Amino acid sequence: MKITLKDGSVKEYEAAKSVYDIAKDISEGLARVACAGEVNGVIVDLRTELQEDCTLNIITASDPEGLRVIRHTASHVLAEAVKRLYPNAKVTIGPAIDEGFYYDFEADPFSREDLDQIEAEMKKIIKEGHAITRFTLPRAEAVKLMREKEEPFKVELIEELPEDAEISFYDQGGFVDLCAGPHLMSTKGVKAFKLTSSSMAYWRGDSDKARLQRIYGTAYNKKEDLAAHLERMEDAKRRDHNRLGREMGLFTTVDVIGQGLPLFTPKGTKMIMKLQRWIEDIEENEWGYVRTRTPLMAKSDLYKISGHWDHYKEGMFVLGDEETDKEVFALRPMTCPFQYYVYKNEQHSYRDLPIRMGETSTLFRSEDSGEMHGLTRVRQFTISEGHLIVRPDQMVEEFKGCLALAKHCLTTLGVEEDVTYHLSKWDPDNREKYIGEPEVWEETQQHMRDILNELHIDYVEDVGEAAFYGPKVDINARNVYGKDDTMITIQWDALLAEQFDMYFIDENGSKVRPYIIHRTSIGCYERTLAWLIEKYAGKFPTWLCAEQVRVLPISDKYSAYADEVVKELKKHGIDATMDARSEKIGFKIREARLDKLPYMLVVGQQEEADHTVSVRSRFAGDEGVKPLGEFIAAVLEEIRTKEIRREIPQEER
């Protein structure tokens, strides 16, 4: 038997050998840090016996796959600890995930104190150092075993497998769990872990099924790596928009109004208004868009034409009952069919195209309560939506233009380096989800692939993520907890013009179907604000701040001059306020710093006499005394250019 290793060298053995034994034969040190093996590209247990020629890579904790094995084993240790402490709890599933692991239980909710006790029990289990062994059973015997252990969720999983399936289990010192593996050789291999939180979940993600309690944790091979991760998580909590945005007074939610329906305060509203005005201005003045304004609801007839009624009804807020009401309406989850009828309002020549329609659209989607979080996933949101009606020969260049506009917006906001591009394709194995013929899908997807390659944009392809009527480019950003959210979408649509009988008159006087691009330039304003809160930890670029300058009179004697300064700033369009409280100036400065303001202007006797201001900024600290006009000119230029001014480290000031 010839085993080809990662470095190309070959080991020969006369008899079958386990992956672990081969690792040990290579090096005792390698065997100690080995977590799994990769045999012919497939991750397997160290226990796996190799009986024929193959390629082998020994996976260690320094490999992502090795870390997943450690975390998967940790999830089983967690399950055993819960069963020891709460014998009546029922186990379900416990996978490794990108940042750690979780396990779901049918049990009462877990408090932080409960998690601490479970952690302590896990440490005992790890210290006991039980060997982890794998065994298999026929399906009938596997069902019998789990019924004897009174684990109904495991029974359900097993019964869904083929009758001739061989079911694998792992035993760690008497605790047996259904699992495909792989796992470490012993519980002692879990060296650094932490249970981070708990939450409610549903069995198989279905709100009609059993309510479960999910415990999240993470695990690393070294305590230093775990400590670094926990510090990152603390920073994530500090930056979490759902916490920081509320602390900064940008938005709130109220139970009697409803989940996923945020209320924006004057400060948060002003920030969204700045984003919206900027987008509307550049779309109209620089990118050739015309504005539309369309209804927030429509009869079901409209959504039946578009296909949304058949493909997206579950995600819509429907008003009325088709069986009893003469007319049934629904709040709109998208703007496209409305803008199509704006286009159809008059006949268009080939010379009129492209027509680029933009709208600041408020949309409604019936999100599941478990999916909603802060501003990133809500039930009512406002989006920089647009649809381009183009001739087929214009499609490629116009699609490039949409990508260019999106990149311009990302660059201006300072987040271009934080995104990933995804070509979201159809799934040919799930034809019921989509309209149109396979050749149309393949052709459009290839066009988009060619565009991304030509523009040298790195991207990944995601099967099954297309809309039901066309593939798209999704521009995603990762939030502070590592979850990807789609920020901007640009979609190629060669199908809906047929559904809505849209056409233009070509040079020969014939009716021709246009193509359509569905796109956003900045995406959903709520989600974008959440992104910016986390990106800048609340220290926004000056142009975006609801309060750009705060004037601080040293004492009440200089309030009149401070008020004069505020009025002059406002006259030039700068958002300014005055702290007129009878507090010491040091206290006022500290308050302004805590509010993360770009600028504070301290004014007293000398400043009033010279018509100057003493400038303190978030970026450079004390910037000295400046004439008021000079300061205004500098801030206006910073706002006009949307400069992202960087903070100078304290030691360099």
N, C-alpha and C positions, 0 to 999 in steps of 0.2 A: 504494500500500500504506500503510495507516494503522496505526501502532504506538502503542497507548495505554500510557503509562507509569504507574508506581505512584502518582504524584501527580495523576493524571488528565489530564495534558497529553498531546497527540497529536503524534507525529512522522510526516511523510509522506515516502515515498521512491518513486521511479519504478521502481527495479529492486530485485532481491533484495539483502539485506544480512545479513552475519553479526551475531550478538549482540555480538561484540567491536567491530565497526565502528560499531554503533549506540552502544555505551558510549563509544567514542572521540569520536563526533559530539556526544554530550551533554557530555563533559568529558574532557580528557586525564588528569586526576587520577582520575576514576572508572574509566577504562580500565586504569590502572596497578594499581588494587586489586581489579578485578573478578576473580571466580573462576568464575562460571557465570551462566546466565540462567534465569529462571523464565518460561516461555512458556505462557500459558493454564493456569497452575497446575502445570506439569511442569518439573522441573529438567533443563536441557540444557547441553551444552557451549557455551563462548563461540564455538566454530567453527561452530555450527549456523546455517545460512542460513535467514532468514525470507523467505517469498515471498508471504504473504497477510496480511490484517488479523489482528491478535492483540493480547493484552495482554502486556506485558513488564516484568519486574522484574530489575534487575541485582543479582546476588548477590555480596556482598563477604565478606571474612574476618570481619567483625563479625556476620555472619549464621550461625546454626548450620549451614545447608546449605553455606555457603562454607567453613567449617572442615572439614566432611566431605570436600569436594573436595580441600582441601589434604592431608588425611590419607590420602585414597585415592591421591593422586599419590605421597605419601611411601611408601606400601606398594609401589608399583611401583618406586620408586628402591631400596627395600630388596631387592626381588626381583632387580633388576639387579646390585646389589652382591654378593649371595650367589652369583649365577651367575658373576660375575667371579672371586670367590675360591674357589668350590667348583663347578667346571664340571660335575661329575657329579650335583649336587643336582637334584632334579626339583621344579618349581614346581606348586602346586595353586591355592589361592585366597588373596586378600589384601584383605579388605574394610576400610572405615572402621567403627569402632565408637564408642560414646558417649564414651569417654575417650581415643580414639586410633585405632590400627589394629593389624592383625596380618597375618602372611603365614605359610602352612604350607608346609613343604618335606619331601620325602623325602630325608633326609640323616642324618648322625651327629648326636648331641646337640651343642648349642652351649654353650660355657662363657661366662662373663662376659668373658674375654679375647677370645673369638671375636666377641662382640657389639661390643666396642670396635674391633676391626679392621674389622668390617662398617660401623660408624658412620663410620670414617675413609674407607672406600671410598665411602660414600654422599655424604660431603662433596665428594669429588672429582667425582662424577657431577653433583652440583648445581652445582659451580663450572664444569663444562664447559658447562652451560647449553643442553643439547640441546632443540630444539623438539620438542614432543610432537604427533604427527600421528595422525589417525584414518583407518582405511580398513576396507572391508568385503570379504568374500569369500562366495561360495556355500558351502554346507555341505561339499561334497566337496572343494573347494579348501582350505577351512579345516582339514579333517582332514589333508589331504596336508601342509600347512604345518607343523602341530604334530607330525606323524610324522617329518618331516624334521628337526625340532628335537629329536626324542626326548623329547617331553613327553607321556607316556601319560595323565596325569590330565586334561590339557586335551583330549586326543582323546576321552576318555570323556565329558566335559561336552558337547563339540560333537555327538557321535554321538547324544546324547539329545534334541537339538533337532529340530524338524520338518525334513523334507527340503528344503522350499522356503525355509527360514530364511536370512536374510542375516546373516552373523556379523561382528561388529565387533571390531577389534584396535586397539591403540595402539602406536605406534613412537616410542621416545625414543632417537635416535642409534644405531639398530641393534638395541636390545633390544626385542623384540616380545612383547606379552602379550595374550592373549584377555581382553576386558573390554567391558562395556556402557557404562563411563564414568559421569559426566563426569570430565574431568581438567583440570588447569591447562594453559596454553599452552606452558609450558617448565618444565624441572626447576628452574630458578632460583627458581621461585615457592615452593619449600619452603625457608623461611627459618630455622625454629627447630624442631628435632626431637631426640628422644632415644629410643634403644632401651632398654626398661625391664627386660625379662625374657625368658626362654624356658621352654618346657615341652613335654611330650609331648601329642600330640593324635591322634585317629583320623580317617582320611579319611571325610568326611561324618558324623562323630560316631558311627560304627559300630565297636564294639570287635572285630568280625570282619573289618574291613577293614584297610588298611595303617596302620602306625604312622608318624606324621609328627612333625616338630619345628616347633613354633610359636614365632615371634619376635614379641613385643609391642613396640609403640612408641607414642609420641605426638608430635603436631606442632601448632605454633601459628604464627600470623602474626608474632608478636613474641617476642623473647627474654625480655622481662619476663614475658609470659604463661606461657611455658614454665617459667621459674624458679618462678613462683607455683604452677604445677601440680606441679612436682617437690617443692616444699616440702609441698604438701598430701599427696602420696604418702608422704613421709617421716613425716608425722604419722599417716597411715593405718597405716604399718608399726608405729609406736609403739603405736597403739591396737588393732591387729589382735588379736582375742581368741585366735586360735590361737597367737600368740606371747606376748602379755601374760598370758593365763590360765595358761599353763605357767610363765612366770617367777614369777607370784604363787603358784604351787603350788596351783592350784584343780583342775586335771585333768591327765591324761597319757594317752598311748596306748602300746601295746606290740605289736610285730609278731606275736609268737606268739599273742596274743589275737585280733587282727584289726583291719583298717581299719574306721573307722566305729563302733568299740565303745570309747568313752572310759571311763577309770577316773577316778572322782572322789575326790580326797583328802578328809580330814576337813573342811578349810576349804571346798572346793567343795560337798561334801555338805551342810554346814550351811547354806550359802546357798540351795541348792535346797530344803532342808527348810523354811526360813523362807518362801520363796515358796509352797510347797505348803500349809503350814499356814494361811497367810493366805487363799489361794484357797478351801480347803476350808471354813474358818470362815465367810467372807463368803457363799459360795454357800448354805451350810446355814442360817446364822443371819439373813442379811439378804435373800436372794433366793429362798428357798423351795425349795431343792433337797433331795432325798434322796440318800443315797450308795448305790452298788452296788459289788460286788466280783465280777469275772467272770474266767473262765480265760484263760490266755495263748495257748491254741491250741484248735482245734476240727477236727472231721472236715470233709472237703471238701464233705460234704452241705450244711453250713450256708452255705458261700460260694457254692454253686450256687443256693440259694434266693435269696440277696441279689443275685446277678449278678456278684459279685466274681470268681468262678472264670472266667467268660467274659471279663470286661472288665479284670481286674487280676491275673490269675494270674502273669504275668511279673514282677510286683513283689513276689511273696510268697515266703517260705521254705517250701517244700513238703517234708513228711517222709513219704517213701514213694513208691511207684510204683503208679499206678492199674492197670497191666496185670498186676502180679505180687502186690500186697499186697491183703489183704481190706479193710483200712481205710487210708485216706490222710488224714493230718492236715496242717495248716499253721499256722504261727505267725500270730497275728492282726495284720493291718495296720490294723485299725480296731476299734472297740468296738460299733458300732451294732447288728449282729444279735444280739449277746449281751444287750444291754440290752432288745431287743425281747422276748426270751423271759422276762426279768424281768417286763416288763409283762404278757405273756400268761399268767404264772403264776396270775393270778386274773382274774375278770371285773370290768370297770369300768363304772360308770354315767357319764352325762354330767356328773353332779355332782362326780365325782372329778377331772375334768380342769380345768386342765392338770396333768400329772404331769411334774415336772422332775427328771430323773435325772442325777447327776453322778458321775464316777469319775476317779480318778487312774490313768490307763491306761498300761501299758507296751506299746508297739507295735513291730512289726518290719517293715522294708521292705527289699527286696533292691536297694539302690541300686547303680548302676554305680560302679566304683572311681574313674573320672575325675570323677564328680559330687560326691564327698564332700570336705568341708572342715571341719576342726575340730569344732565343736559345731553348726554350722548345718545340716549334712546328714549324718546318721548312719544306721546300720542298726538300732540299737535306741534308742528314745527314749521319754520319758514325757510325757504330755499331759494338760491339764486338760479332759478330754472330757466332753461331756454331750449328752443327747437329751431333747427336750421332746415329749411326746405330748399333742396339743392337739385340741380341736374345731375344725373349719374356721372357725367364727366368732371363735375366739380367736387365730387365726394371726397376724394383723397386729400386735396388741398385744404378743403374746409375742415376736415377732421384734424389735419395738422394744425390749423389755426386754433381749433378748440384746445388742443394740447398746449399750444404756445400760450394761450390766455391763462390756462390753468397754472402753467409753470410761472408765468408772470405774477399771478396772485400769490403763489406759494413763496416765491422769492421775496416779494414785498413784505410778506408776513414773517419772513425769516425762518421758514420751516421746510424749505425745499429739500434739505439734506435729511430730513426726518421721515420721508415717505418712501413707499415701495409701489411699484406699478404691477398690475395684475391684468392679464388678458383672460377675462371671464367668458368661458365657452359654454356651449350647450352640451348636454349629455345624450349622445345618440342612443343610449340604452334606456332612456326615459322619455320616449317620444310624446307621451301624453302631456308632458309639462310645456311643450313648445308648439308654436304654429310654424307653418312653412315647410319647404322641402329640404332634404339633407344637402343637396348640392348648393342651395342658396346659403345655408349656414357655413358650409366649408369654404365657399368662395369669399364670403364677407370676413370670416376669421382669418383667412390668408391675407386679405388686403390689410387688415389691422396689424397682423404680424409684420408685414412688409414695412408699414409705416413706422412701427416701433423700432425695427432694425435700422431703417434708414436714418432715423433721428438719434440713433445710438443710445436708446433708452433701455436700461436693464429691466427685465420683467420676468414674471413667472406665469405659467398658464394654469388656470383653475377650471377643471371640468365641472359642469353642473351649476356654475355660478352666474350664467347668463340670464337676462330677463327672458320671458317667454316669447318675445318677438324679436330678439336680436342680441348678439354678443356685445361686450362692452370692455372698455378699459377702466378699471377701478384704481384709484389712487388712494392707498391706505396709509394710515398713521397708527403707531402703537401708543396706547395710553400708558400712564405711569405704572400700571399693573401688568403690562406686557400683552394686553389684548389688542388685536388689530381692529380698527374701525375704518369703514369706508368714508373718506372725506369728500372726494370728487369723483363723478362718474361721467364718462363720455361713451355714448352708445351708438352703434351703427344699426340702422333700421332700413331694411329693403322690403318690408312686408306690410306695414300698417297703412301706407298710402293706398294700397289696394282695398283694404278694409273700409276706408273712408271715402273711396272714389275720388282721390285727390289727383289732379293732373295739371300740366301746363301745356301751352301750345308751342310746338317746336317751329323751326324755320320753314317747315313744309306745310304748316297749318294743321298738323296732326296732334291728337291728344297723347301725351306721354306721362307715365307715372314718375313723380320725383322720388328721390331718396330723402331720408330724414336722419338728422343727427339729434339725439337727445343728449343734453349736457348740462353740467353745472360749472360755474366758474370758481366759486368758493365753497359750494356745497351748502349744507344746512347751517344757518347762522348759529343756532343753539349749540350744535356739535362743534363748530369752529371756535366759538367762544370758550367752550370747555377745553378744547385742545390748547388754546392760547393761554388760558389760566395755568394749565399744567406745564406748558413749555416754559413760560416766563415766571412761574411761581408767583403770579400776581404782579410782577414788576414789568408792566407792559411798555412797549414803545410809546413815546410821548404822544404821537398823533392819535393813538387809540385810547388814551386815558380819559376817563370821564372828568377827572379833575387833574389838570396839567400843572397848575401853579397855585400855591397857597401863600398868601401874604401874611406875615407875622409881625404886627407892631410890638415893639419892645414894651410899651406901656400904653394905657388908655390915651395919653396925651398925643400919640401919633396915629390914632385910629382914623382921623380925618384924612391924613396923607395916605394911609394904607388903603382906605376906601377909594381915593383918587387913583391909586395905582391899579386896583382891581378894575375900575371902570375903564381905564386906558387899555388894559389887557383885553377885556371883553370886547371893546370897540374894534380890536384887531382880530377878533374871532378866537381868542385863546380862552380856554375854560379855566377860570380863576375864581378863587374864594378868599375870604379873609377869616382868620381866627381871631375874633374880637374878644375872646374870654379874658378875664382878669387873672391870668396865670403867668408864671414866670416864663421867660423866653426859652429856657432850656427844656421845660416841660412841653411847650408847643412844638419845638423842634423834634423831640422824641416822638410825639404823637404823629407828626407828619411823616417821620421815617417809618413808623409802624404801619401807616396807611399806604406805604410804598409809592409816595408821590415822586414825580420826576424832579420838580423844582419847589423850593421854598425861598421866599424873598423876605429877609429881615429888614425892617425899616425903623429908624429912630431919628434922633435930632439931626445928625450929620447928613443922613440920606434925604431927609425932608429939605434941608437947606440947599443941598446940591442937586436935588431932583435925580437921585440915584437909588439903587437898591443893592443890598448885600446878598449875593447869590449863593445858595447852598443847593447842591444837586445830589441826586441818588447816584450819579455816575462818578463824580470827582470830589464830592465833599464840598469844602469851602472853596468857591471859585472867585471870591473877592468881590469888591465893590465895582458896579458897572453903571453907566448911564442907563436910565430906563429904556430909552429908545434903542440902544445897542442890544440890550437883553431881548426886547421884543423882536427885533429883526432876526436875531440868532434863533429864537424859538420858532418863529414863523418859517424860517428856512428848514429847520428840522422837521416841522410838521409837513411842509410842502413836499419835501423829498421822501417823507416817511422813513427817515433815518432810524436805524436801530442802534442807538448809542450804547456802547458797552461800558460796564462798570470797571473802573480802575481799582485793582486790589488795594486794600488799605495801606499795605507796606510801600506801595509805589506812589502814593499821593504826596 
